[in-house]
């Protein structure tokens, strides 16, 4: 999973799987028929979609039906049962059976031998999000659901639940929707039937087990879809832009070049024959999704980004976000622990190795861009420095394995962001160590290939043995690194690793964003006063200094729109998307007095601590750097 505020490419860092193998018991079902389900998009009332579950005949008196509390790929509580209303269990005569709700996500049904079907209504999560699901016990936007006249984001784990012992049963899903809707899904389509009046069409899909329900999102509605080939992979790009600002056609070339480079970077790691990208663009309204980023699946990703992004920012964000999700085909989708493979949707346990699942994935998403010539070396160095700065803003002296294993608990859950900062840097350090030990011939990508060949998507590793296996497959120096910096809580001295590849810290003049510095926003907020204001870092930004801005100046409005906590993503996004030569009007307050900045933007350059190549680097250092970056 990958999440960023305001822009997937920069703001506030990244926040913040996978099947169950529960065995089927012989006395649950008299037959092994598919569990038949239906989602009706033709009968929506108050943003609620009717759902019908027909599980077949039970032979037990009491059964439990659940919707997920936690879903694969996320490391927070979602409680999808909270979004279910009017839950009913009906017998074969249509009479209600006794139902007791247990917690937020489970329903006990008695007299289950008489159960014919379950019916309920599903509310969408987009309308009820708390801060986009960021740091709250509500679904992260790309894992959520949307039910509105022009668009339906069908993350099926929000609509379809499971019976504990039947998660390996086949599912048949019927989606009843207006015929005019465009519909995209990687699930196998087995049949379509249109009503006599031609207005509605029922499309039938098959999923081999409940995991495949959760692993295959859909999108229905007024969509824009492009299909194209990248090597031997069919890419299906589905875009919903409510105001038609962006299209699948406008993003096609960016996605094509990115995924072409990713395939070349991965080499002979097996990929999927089809990959779906579902992009929902948020208008930034009060009831719009606010948790920007993406959620990975085996063969797809759901992405939520602000529609207000300019063309260049949208392209950059798609590269950052979607490349991260696609690299999840390596880990955890091909290399994962038993916690991931036998995922418990209600009471999950977590692996110790988020440094690998999210960290190495984020490292690949950063490294491949310079490796394949999509960015300059200086851009790559700047991203590394940004991640170091981001990691220092979190608890840099915390065991990564302990944090990972306890990621739902305080104080560890508040440090989850670090998987995308320090986690990626851990991947970088391992990469450099392996390059050094092997005279440039092996790195962390080759290690992941070896692990993928050893395990693969159907064979999990034992969590407690992974590091020992990695060391036995590589070099003793990695054991010391893991013991000290991953299992242990000693902060990493990155200069030691930069020295190996002939890099050093120095002053770098770089073009800056109008809202960001070193990967962090130049603004912060006071939730008690309800104000958002500039931080000390604004004094390093030449544009704002020229306008007379000072630290602690409160931002009252941007281009005439009052700035509040509720609309901060949208309004501050306008500042983030500024380019030189654009008109800007910002009202500020200082010492209880308001003043107005109304001007055209000028280029911003700042001198920051950055990575530079040593003038006196040795031939060995240069060779190791070249082996590391391939440039």
N, C-alpha and C positions, 0 to 999 in steps of 0.2 A: 504494500500500500504506500501511496505517496501523496503527501498533502502539503500545500503551501497556502499562506494567506495572501490575499490581494493578487499576487501573480505567482504562478507555479514556478517561474524562473528565479524569483528572488525573495519575496517578502516573508519575513518572520520565520523563515526556516520551514522545516518540514515536520508535520506532527505525527501527529498523533501525537497450505493450510488444509490432503486435507479432507480425508474421507473417513467415515466411520466404518468400523468392521464389526459392529455389534452383531452377534449371531442370531439368526431367526430361530424361535422356539417352535416346536411342533404343535403346541396347543393354542397358538395365537390365531391362526387362520386354518379353515378347513381346506382351502385351496391356495395356490400360489398365483392368483390372478393379479394383474397390475392394479395399483391404487389409482382409481380414476378421479381426476380433479378438473375443475372448471373455473376460469376467471371470466366474468361477464363485463365487458367494457361497453356494452350497449345499454346498460341499465344503471348508470352512475347517478347517484344522488348525493349532494353535499360532499363531493370528492370522496365518495366511498364506493368501493367495487365489491359486488357480491362474489363470494367464493363457495364452491360446493366440493366436498371431499367424500368419495364413495370408496371405502377401503375393502369391500367384500365382507363376507360373513365371519364374525369372531366366534370363538368357542370358549372365551373367558367371560366372566361376569363383570369385571371392571377393567377398563383400559384407560390409558392416558395419552392425550394428544398434546403436542407441544409445537410452538414456534420458537425459533432460535433466540437464545439470550445473547450469545456471542457467535459470530460467523468467522469462517476461515479468512485469513489475510488481514483481520483487524485485531487490535490488541486493546480493546475497550468493550464495555457492555453496551449492547444495542437494545435489548428487550423488545423484540418485534411483537410480542404478545400484547404490549401496551396499545398497539394501534388496531386492535381487533374489537369490534362491537357486535352486539346481538348474536352471540355464539349460541347455537342450538344443535342438539343431537336429536335426530328423528328416527322413529322406528319404521317398520315397513308399511304401516298404515298412516304415516305422516304425523303421528302423535309425538310430543316431546318426551325425551328420556331425562332422568335426573342427571344434572351436570354440576360439578363443584369446581370452581376455579381455584387453582393452587398456585399462589405467587402470581407473577406478572405474565408468565408465558405458558402455563400448563392448565389443562382441564381434565378432571377425572370424570369418566362417563360410566355410570352403573347400568345394570341390565344390558350390558354390551352385546349379548347374544342376539338381542332384538335390533341392534343398530343397523340402520339402512344407510344413512348419510349424515354428514355434519355440514351445517351452513353458517356463514358469518359474513360480516362486512369488514373490509380493510380500509382504514384511513391512510392517506399518503403521509409520508414523514416530512417531505419538503416544506409543507405548510406549517409544521409544528416544531421545526428544528430549534434547538437551543444552541445558538452559536455554531451552527453547522455541524453539530456532533463533535466539536473540538473540545476535548477535556471534560465533556459532560457525558452522562449516561443516556445518550440519544444517538441514533445512527449517524455516522459520518456520511456526508452527502452522497458520495459515489456508491455507498452501500445502501442508500435509502430508496424510497419509492416516490413516484410522482403520478398523480391522477388529475389530469386537467383536460379540457376539451380537445386541445390540439396535440397533446403529448402525454405518453404513458411510459415512464421508466419502470420496467418490470424486473427489478431485482427479485427473483422468485422466492428467495428466503423470506421476503416480507409478506408474501401471499400464501405460500404453501408450507404446511408443517409436516410433522412426522410422528409415528408411533415408535417408541423406544426400540422394540425388537424387530421392526419392519423397515429399517432404513436401507436394507439391501434389496427390498422389493422393487420391481419395476414400477415406474409411474407413467400414466398416460395423462397428458395435459391438453385440455381443450380451451382455446382462447376465442371467445365470441366478441367480435369487434366490427365496427362499420367497414363495409367492403372497400370504401375509398381510402382507408388508412394504409400507409406504407408500414410494413412490418419487417423487422430483421431479428434473426435468432440463429445461433449455431446449433440449436437442438434439432434433432432429426424430425423433419416435417413428414408425417405419414399420410395426411389426408386434409382436404379442404372442401367445405360444403357451404354453398351460398344459399341464402333464404330465397323463397319463391319471388319475393318482391325485389330481390337483388340488393337490398340495403345492407344486410349484415352477412358476414362470413365467419364460420367456425373453422379455425385452423387447429389441427391435432398434431401434437408432438409426443415423442417418446423419450423418457430418461431411464437409464438402466437401473438407477438407484437414487436415493435422496440426495447424495452428494452431487449428482449430475443436475439436480434441480437447482441447488445453491450455486453451482459452478457455471451456469449458462444463463446470463441475463438476457433480456429482450428489450426492444424499444418499438413502440407502436405510435402511429399518429402522422402529423404533418412533417415528415422527415425528408432530408436530403441525403441520398446514398450514392456512394461511388464504390465500385469494385475494380480491383486491379491486381496484377501478379507481381510479386517480388521473388524472383527465383522460382522455387517450387511452392511458395506460399500464396494462397489467395487471401488478399486483404479486403475486408468489407468495412468501409468507413461510413458510419451513420451519424449525421449531424442534425441537432435541433437548435436552430437560432430563431427565437421568437420574432425578432425584428428583421430577420434575413440579412444581418450584418455580415455573417460569415457563412460559407457554403462548403460542402464536401469537396466540390471542384476546386475551390480556392486553397484548400488545405492538402489536396491530393499530392502535389509535387513535393511539399515538405515532408509528408509522411513517407512517400515513396523513397526519397533520398535517405531519410533517416533509417528506415528499416532495411534498405539495401546495404547501408554501412554496417548496421548491426549484424546482419547475416554474415557479412564478410569478416567482421571482428570475431564472431563466434566460431567460424570455421565449420568443423565437422560435428559440432554439437547438434543432435537431432532437434528439429523444430516441429511445428504443427503444420498440417496441410492447409489449415485455414485459421485466420486470426481476425477477430472482430473488434473494432474500436467504436464505442458508443459515446459520443460527445454531446453533453447537455450544456448549453450556454445560458447562464443565469442573468436575468435582467437586473438583478440587484435590488429588487423591491422587498418590502417588508416580509412577504411570504415566499420569497425566492430562496433557493439553497445558498448557503454561505460557506460551506466547507469545501474549499477548492482543492482539487487534487484528483486522485484516481485510486481505484481498487483493482487488484489483479485477479484474474482467473486463469485456468489452465490454457484456454485458447481465446481469451478476450480480456478487455478492460473497459470499465465504465469511468468516464472522465467528466468532471464538472469544473468549468472555468467561467469567468465573467465575460459576458457578451461585449462589454464595453472596451475590451482590449483592442488595441490597434493591430493591424495585419502583422507587423514585425514581432510585437510582443506575443501574439497568438502563436506564431510559428515557433518562436523560442520556447514558449511554454509547452507546446505539444512535443517538441524534441525532448525537453527535460523530463516531462511527466510520462509520456507514453513510452519512451525508451526505457525508463526505469521499470515500468510494468512489464514490458516485453521481456526484459532480462530475467524476470521471475520464472521464465520457463526453465532456467538453470536451477535456481534455488528460491523458494522451497519446493517448486513443482517437480523437479527431477532429483534433488538431493534434500532429504528432509528426515526428521526424527519420527519416532513412534507417536509423540504428542501431536504432531501434525497429521500423520497418516491415519491414526485412529481418533479423529477429532470428535470431542464431545461438545455438542452445540449448547448444552445447558450448563455443564460444570467442567469447562476445559482446563487442562493443564498445559503449561507452556515450556517450550524448549529453552535451553540455556544459550542458544546460538543465534540470537537476533543480530549479533555482529555479522553473521554470514547471510541470513535470510534478507534482511533489509540493508545492512551495511555494505556487504560485497556487491549486492545488486545496485545500490546507489553509486558505488565506486565504478562499476562497469559503465553505468549511464553517464558518468563524468569522463572516464578514461577513453571510451570509444570515440568520443567526439574529436579529441586531439589525435588519437591513433589513426582515424580514418580521414583526417584533414578537414573536418567540419568546422573546427575552431583553431585559432593560433595557440602556440605554446603559452603565450602570455595570458590568454584567457583561461587556460587550464590551471596555470599557476595561481591566478586570482581566485578561482573557485576553491582550490585547495586552501588558500589562506582564509577565505570566507568560512570554510568548514571548521578550520581551527578556531577562528573567532567565535563561531556559533557554539562549538563544544565547550569553550571556556565560560560561556554564559550559563551553562548548565553545570551539574556536579561532575567535575572531571576526575574526582577521586572516589569513584564508586565502581565496584566490581561489575563488569558488564554481564558476566554469566548470572550473577545473583539478580541483577536488575531484570534480565530477560525472563528468568524463571518466575519472577514475582511481579510481572508487568501490570497486573490488574490491581495491585495493592500499593498503598502509600508506604514509604515515600517514593517507591520505584516508578509508579505510573506517571508521576510528574516529570520523569527523566526520559520518557519514551522518545521524545524529540531527538535525543542524542544518537539514536540508531542511524539517523541520516547524516549526522555530523561526525562524531567520533567513530561510529560504526564504519563509515566509508574510509576514514583515515586508518583504522585498523587494517582494512583491506589493502590500502596503499602500502602500509609498512610491511605486511606479509609479502606483498608483491615485490617490493624492493629487496627484502631479505632473500627471497627465492632467486631473484635475478642475480644477486651477488654470489650466492652459494653455487649457482649453476653456470657461472660465467655468461649470464644473459640468456640461457636456453630455456629456463623454466620460470613461470610466474604463477600468479593466483588463478589466471584463466586456465592454464594447463592443469592445475590442481583440481579445479572444479570439473573439468572434463574427466579426469581420472575418477573422481568421486561419483560423477554421473554414470560412468560406465560400470562402476562397482555396484551402485545401488539402483538408480532409475526410479521412475514414478511409482512403481509397484512394490518397492522394497525399502523400508525405512531403516535408518541406522539407529543404534543405541545411543541415546543422548549423552550419557556419561563417558562413552568411549570415543567420541568423535575426535577430540583434540589429540588423544594418544594415537589414533589412526593417522591423523594428518601428519604428526611428527614422524611416525614410522615410515610414511610415504615420502617424506621430504628430508628435513635437516634438523639436527639437535638445536640449532639456534632458534628455531620456532618455538621449541618447548620453553626456553627462557623468556621469550616474548610473551607467550600466552600466560605463563605463570605470573609474570610481573604486571602486565598491562591489561589482560582480558579477564583472567580468573582473579588476579590481584587487583589492587586499587591504586597503583602508582601511575600518575599521569605520564603520558608519553613525551619524551624530549624529541620533537620532530626534527630539530636541527641535526641530530645524529643521522637521521635517514636522508635528509637533504644533502648532507656532506658526502654521502656515498655516491650520489648522482651529480655532484658538482654544482649544487645550488646553495645559495645563502640568502639571508634576509638583507633587504636594502630598500631604499626609497623608490617607489614606482609612481610615476605620473600616469593617472588613469582617468578616463572619462567616467563620470559618475552619473547616477540616476538622481532625479529631483526629489526622491523620497527615501532612497536607500544609501547606506554607506557600509562597505565591508559585509554585505549580506544582511544587515540589520536595518530596520526602519529608523529614520531620524525623528520619529514621533512616538509618543507613548500616551497613556491615558490615566486619568484619575476617576475610578468608578464611583467614588463617593460624591465628587463634585460634578461628575458627568462631563468632564472636559478632556479634550485631546490636544496635546501641545508638543512643540519641538523640544528635542533633547539637546544636550551639549554638542552632539556630533554635527548639528546643523552649522556650527561655526567653522567646519572644514569644507563646507559646500560653497563654492565661489558665487553661485547664482543668488542664494538666499542672503549671503553676507552683503552682496552688492545692493540688495533690496532693504537692508537694515534690519533683517530678522535676527532675533536673539534667542538664546535658550530660554525655555519656559513660556514663550509666546503662545497663547492659546489660539487655535484655529477655529474661527467662528463659522466661516462659510467658504466654499470653493465655487467659483463661477456662479454665485448667487444662490447656491444650495446650502442651507444650514447643515453643519456637520454634527452628527450624533453617533452614539455607539451603535445604534441600529443600522445606520446607513454608511458606516465607516468604510466598509469594503468597496462600495460603489463610489463614494465621493473621493476617498483617497486614491482610488484607482485612477481617477482623472489626473491626479498629480503624477502618479507612477508612469502613466502613459505619455507624459509630455515629451515633446521633441523640440529642439531649437527652432525658434521662429514662430512658435505658437502663442496665441493670446492666453493670458492667465489673469484671473482676478481672485485674490484671496483676502478675506477680512480677518484681521488678527486682533487680539486683545492683550494689552500689557498694562499692568498696574491700574486695572479698571477703566482703561481708555481704549477705544477701538480705533484702528487705522487700517487703511485699505491699500493693498498692493495691486496695481493694474498695469501690466506691462507685457512685453513679448519675451519669451524665454531665450536665453543665450546658452551656449555650450558650457557644461560643467566639467572641470578637471580638478582632481584632488591628488595630493601627494600622500600616499599611504605606505605603511610597511608592507612590503611584498616580497615575492621570490624572484631572484635574479640569477642568471647563470654566472658562475665565478669566472673572472677573466683568466685566472691562473689554474683552472681545472686541469687535472691530469688526463692523459689519454685514457686511462682506465676508468676514471669518473665519467668522461664523455661517452665512452663505449657503453657503460652501464646505463646512462641516461637514455641513449639511443635504443638500447634493448628494452628499456622500460616503456618508453613512449612510442617507439617505432617511427620516430620522425627525426 
